[in-house]
Amino acid sequence: MAMPLRQTIRVGTYLIEQKMLRRREKFPLIVELEPLFACNLKCEGCGKIQHPAGVLKQRMPVAQAVGAVLESGAPMVSIAGGEPLMHPQIDEIVRQLVERRKYVFLCTNAVQLRKKIEKFTPSPYFAFAVHIDGLRERHDASVAKEGVFDEAVEAIKEAKRRGFRVTTNSTFFNTDTPQTIIEVLNFLNDDLQVDEMMISPAYAYEKAPDQEHFLGVEQTRELFKKAFGGGNRKKWRLNHSPLFLDFLEGKADFPCTAWAIPNYSLFGWQRPCYLMSDGYVTTYKELIEETDWDKYGRGKDDRCANCMAHCGYEPTAVLATMGSLKESIRAVRETVSGNRAQKK
């Protein structure tokens, strides 16, 4: 795990405070903030842009976006959508969150990044998270538009040149093979030298146009087990806890803790997670206290049967790490190793 040491300490301190000092059973680790649903691409596997035109035109006010994050108390924020760079005040949302020392990841397809990068300022609390689903042919096919991969690569290079932290987020489908995963992660890690990489098996959004290429649990485990072989996992700067990577390749299993990565959008706090929509509530307190969390997860809800997404299982892995001295030492070692690799 290549999370910066400062961020690791901050998040670790937060977890100790919530779990051991405040004795809270449920609390947020990172908020998924969606200040708009509109996007400039039409990815076949996306279930977030299938809203009426009136909804797609809406933009969340800055005060509402920042207020939701502050209400939750989470130390980290992932700003998604839609395409957040289409929000006319996205830079102000980022600025105010960074000012409050929240770790902010702005998720983007990077189509507009080079045009709007002047609006942002490099900070240890801020990173662009660029979506890359494969090398040129595979990525452009996944976003249904040619040239997007090349633009994203140039945007990453420009952001790095300007001193920004750049991470990536890659979603893999049943059309992927261990080799396609290895190729794109090698490229991101070695050629582009991004700071961190996040990976995820695709989840079957109910409204996604493409319903044929999502991975099952066993497919996911086999795919990542082979991709991680040969020492690949240790050399890649993956932005995941070691236990979550164990989970992806079937070495460990966990219950879902979707409450730790709550979603806040134009409709409010979404239950139970950003992948499923069983209604919305106005406050984070309502989300935590009025949602029947016990009825969700694999073996409980059919919609969760093939889910191995980070929003449900990364928090469980993080909490399991914190509860084990052995796993805590392992995580620290991988963090230090990843940070050393970045400095070379």
C-alpha positions in Angstrom: 0.0 0.0 0.0 1.5 3.3 -1.1 -0.5 5.7 1.0 1.6 8.7 2.1 2.9 8.3 5.7 1.1 11.5 6.8 -2.2 10.3 5.5 -1.6 6.8 7.0 -1.0 8.3 10.5 -4.0 10.6 10.2 -6.4 7.8 9.2 -4.9 5.5 11.8 -5.4 8.0 14.5 -9.0 8.6 13.4 -9.7 4.9 13.5 -8.3 4.5 17.0 -10.4 7.5 18.1 -13.6 6.2 16.6 -13.2 2.5 17.6 -11.4 2.6 20.9 -12.0 6.0 22.5 -15.5 6.9 21.3 -16.6 3.2 21.1 -18.5 3.8 17.9 -19.7 0.7 16.1 -20.3 2.4 12.7 -18.4 5.5 11.4 -17.3 6.7 7.9 -13.8 6.1 6.6 -14.3 8.0 3.3 -17.3 9.8 1.8 -18.3 9.2 -1.8 -19.4 12.7 -2.8 -21.4 13.1 -6.1 -22.1 16.8 -6.7 -23.6 16.0 -10.1 -24.6 13.0 -12.3 -23.8 14.5 -15.7 -20.9 13.2 -17.6 -19.2 13.8 -20.9 -18.8 10.1 -21.7 -21.3 7.2 -21.9 -19.5 4.2 -20.4 -21.3 0.9 -21.0 -20.7 -0.3 -17.5 -21.8 2.8 -15.7 -25.1 3.1 -13.8 -24.8 6.7 -12.7 -25.8 8.6 -15.8 -29.1 7.0 -16.4 -31.2 9.9 -15.0 -33.8 12.2 -16.6 -32.4 15.3 -18.3 -33.6 17.6 -15.5 -31.6 15.7 -12.9 -28.5 15.6 -15.2 -28.6 19.4 -15.3 -28.5 19.8 -11.5 -25.3 20.9 -9.7 -24.9 20.6 -5.9 -24.2 23.9 -4.2 -20.7 24.2 -2.6 -22.1 24.7 0.9 -24.2 21.6 0.6 -21.3 19.4 -0.6 -18.9 20.6 2.0 -21.5 20.5 4.7 -22.3 16.8 4.1 -18.6 15.8 4.4 -18.2 17.8 7.6 -21.4 16.3 9.0 -20.1 12.8 8.5 -16.7 13.6 10.1 -14.8 11.3 7.6 -11.1 12.2 7.1 -11.2 11.4 3.4 -13.5 12.3 0.4 -13.8 10.8 -3.0 -15.5 13.3 -5.4 -17.1 11.5 -8.3 -20.3 11.7 -10.4 -20.8 11.9 -13.3 -17.7 13.9 -14.2 -16.9 16.3 -11.4 -14.8 18.6 -13.6 -18.1 19.6 -15.3 -19.2 21.2 -12.0 -18.6 25.0 -12.4 -17.5 25.3 -8.8 -15.6 22.0 -8.3 -12.4 23.9 -7.6 -14.1 25.7 -4.7 -15.5 22.5 -3.3 -12.0 21.0 -3.3 -10.4 24.2 -1.9 -12.8 24.3 1.1 -12.4 20.6 1.9 -8.6 20.8 1.6 -8.7 24.0 3.8 -10.3 21.8 6.4 -7.6 19.1 6.0 -9.7 16.5 4.4 -7.9 14.2 2.1 -9.6 14.8 -1.3 -9.5 12.5 -4.3 -11.1 14.1 -7.4 -12.2 11.2 -9.7 -12.1 12.1 -13.3 -12.0 10.6 -16.8 -9.5 13.4 -17.5 -11.1 14.6 -20.7 -11.3 18.2 -19.4 -8.4 17.9 -16.9 -5.7 19.8 -18.9 -8.2 22.6 -19.7 -9.2 23.1 -16.1 -6.0 22.2 -14.2 -5.2 25.9 -13.6 -8.1 26.0 -11.2 -6.4 23.7 -8.7 -3.4 24.0 -6.5 -1.1 21.1 -5.5 -1.5 20.0 -1.9 -0.6 16.9 0.2 -4.3 16.7 0.9 -5.4 16.6 -2.8 -5.0 14.1 -5.6 -6.5 13.6 -9.1 -7.9 10.1 -9.4 -7.9 9.3 -13.1 -10.1 6.4 -14.4 -8.0 4.0 -16.6 -9.7 0.7 -17.5 -6.9 -0.7 -19.7 -4.4 0.2 -22.4 -5.5 2.3 -25.4 -7.8 -0.1 -27.2 -9.5 -1.6 -24.1 -9.9 1.7 -22.4 -11.4 3.5 -25.4 -13.8 0.6 -25.9 -14.9 0.8 -22.3 -15.7 4.5 -22.5 -17.1 4.2 -26.0 -15.0 6.9 -27.5 -11.6 6.9 -29.3 -8.8 9.1 -28.1 -9.8 9.2 -24.4 -6.9 7.0 -23.3 -4.3 9.2 -25.0 -5.9 12.4 -23.5 -5.9 10.8 -20.1 -2.2 9.9 -20.4 -1.3 13.4 -21.4 -3.4 14.8 -18.6 -1.6 12.6 -16.0 1.8 13.7 -17.3 0.8 17.3 -17.1 -0.6 17.0 -13.6 2.5 15.2 -12.5 4.7 17.9 -14.1 2.8 20.6 -12.2 3.4 18.9 -8.8 0.0 17.2 -8.3 -0.4 13.8 -6.7 -2.1 11.5 -9.3 -3.8 8.2 -8.6 -5.7 6.0 -10.9 -8.8 3.8 -10.6 -9.2 0.8 -12.8 -12.3 -1.4 -13.1 -12.0 -4.9 -14.6 -14.6 -7.0 -16.3 -15.0 -10.6 -17.4 -13.4 -9.7 -20.7 -10.2 -9.0 -18.9 -7.4 -11.6 -18.4 -4.6 -11.6 -15.9 -2.3 -10.4 -18.7 -4.5 -7.3 -19.5 -4.5 -6.4 -15.8 -0.7 -6.9 -15.6 -0.2 -4.8 -18.7 -2.2 -1.7 -17.6 -0.9 -1.8 -14.0 2.7 -2.1 -15.2 2.1 0.9 -17.5 0.6 3.0 -14.8 3.2 2.0 -12.2 6.4 2.0 -14.3 5.8 4.2 -17.3 3.5 6.9 -16.0 4.7 6.4 -12.4 1.4 7.4 -10.8 1.4 7.8 -7.1 -1.1 5.1 -6.3 -3.5 2.7 -8.1 -6.9 1.5 -7.1 -8.4 -1.6 -8.7 -11.9 -3.1 -8.5 -13.9 -5.9 -10.1 -16.9 -4.4 -11.9 -20.2 -4.3 -10.1 -23.5 -5.0 -12.0 -25.2 -1.6 -11.8 -28.9 -2.2 -12.3 -29.2 0.6 -14.8 -25.9 0.0 -16.7 -26.4 -0.6 -20.4 -24.0 -3.5 -20.4 -25.1 -6.3 -18.1 -23.1 -9.1 -19.6 -19.6 -8.5 -18.6 -19.6 -8.2 -14.8 -17.4 -10.6 -12.8 -18.6 -13.3 -10.4 -16.9 -14.0 -7.1 -15.0 -17.1 -8.2 -14.0 -15.3 -11.5 -12.7 -12.4 -9.5 -10.6 -14.5 -7.2 -9.1 -16.5 -10.0 -8.4 -13.4 -12.1 -6.6 -11.5 -9.4 -4.8 -14.5 -8.0 -3.1 -15.0 -11.4 -2.5 -11.2 -11.9 -0.9 -10.9 -8.5 1.4 -13.8 -9.1 5.2 -13.6 -9.8 5.7 -10.8 -7.4 3.5 -8.3 -9.2 1.5 -7.4 -6.2 4.5 -6.4 -4.2 5.9 -4.1 -6.9 2.7 -2.2 -7.8 1.9 0.9 -5.7 -1.7 -0.3 -5.0 -3.9 2.0 -2.8 -5.4 -0.9 -0.8 -4.8 -2.6 2.5 -2.9 -5.9 2.2 -6.0 -7.7 3.6 -8.2 -6.3 0.9 -5.8 -7.6 -1.8 -5.9 -11.0 0.0 -9.7 -10.7 -0.2 -9.6 -10.1 -4.0 -7.6 -13.2 -4.6 -9.6 -15.4 -2.2 -7.1 -15.7 0.6 -9.5 -14.0 3.0 -13.2 -13.3 3.2 -15.1 -10.5 5.0 -18.6 -9.2 5.7 -19.7 -6.0 3.9 -19.3 -2.8 5.9 -20.8 -0.4 3.3 -21.6 2.1 6.1 -17.9 3.0 6.3 -17.9 4.4 2.7 -21.3 6.3 2.5 -22.5 8.0 -0.6 -23.9 11.5 -0.7 -25.4 12.8 -3.9 -28.0 15.3 -5.2 -30.7 13.0 -3.7 -29.1 12.9 -0.2 -27.4 10.0 1.6 -27.9 6.9 -0.4 -28.7 3.6 1.3 -27.0 1.1 1.5 -24.1 2.2 -0.8 -23.3 4.0 -4.0 -23.8 0.8 -6.0 -27.3 0.1 -4.8 -30.2 2.5 -4.3 -32.8 1.6 -1.7 -33.7 5.1 -0.9 -32.2 8.3 0.5 -32.1 10.2 3.8 -31.3 13.7 4.7 -28.6 13.2 7.3 -25.7 10.8 7.9 -27.1 10.1 11.3 -30.3 8.9 9.7 -28.4 6.7 7.3 -26.5 5.0 10.0 -29.3 4.6 12.5 -32.3 3.9 10.3 -30.7 1.5 7.7 -31.0 -2.2 8.3 -27.4 -3.0 7.6 -27.7 -6.7 8.6 -29.8 -7.5 5.5 -27.1 -6.5 3.0 -24.0 -8.4 1.8 -23.3 -11.7 0.1 -25.6 -14.4 1.2 -28.2 -11.9 2.4 -29.3 -9.9 -0.6 -29.2 -11.4 -4.1 -27.9 -8.1 -5.5 -24.8 -8.5 -3.4 -24.1 -12.0 -4.6 -21.2 -11.2 -6.9 -20.0 -8.0 -5.3 -16.4 -7.7 -4.2 -16.2 -3.9 -4.5 -13.9 -1.8 -2.3 -16.9 0.3 -1.0 -18.1 -2.8 0.9 -15.1 -4.7 1.7 -12.1 -2.4 2.0 -13.4 -0.9 5.2 -13.7 -4.4 6.7 -10.2 -5.2 5.7 -8.9 -1.9 7.3 -10.7 -2.6 10.5 -9.4 -6.2 10.6 -5.9 -4.8 10.1 -6.3 -2.4 13.0 -7.5 -5.3 15.2 -4.4 -7.4 14.5 -0.9 -6.5 15.5 0.5 -8.8 12.9 -1.6 -7.3 10.1 -0.9 -3.7 11.3 2.9 -4.3 11.1 2.4 -5.9 7.7 0.5 -2.8 6.5 3.1 -0.4 7.8 5.9 -2.3 6.2 4.1 -2.2 2.8 3.4 1.5 3.2 7.0 2.3 4.0 8.1 0.1 1.1 5.7 1.8 -1.3 6.8 5.3 -0.3 10.5 4.3 -0.8 9.7 3.1 -4.2 8.0 6.4 -5.1 11.1 8.3 -4.2 13.5 6.3 -6.4 
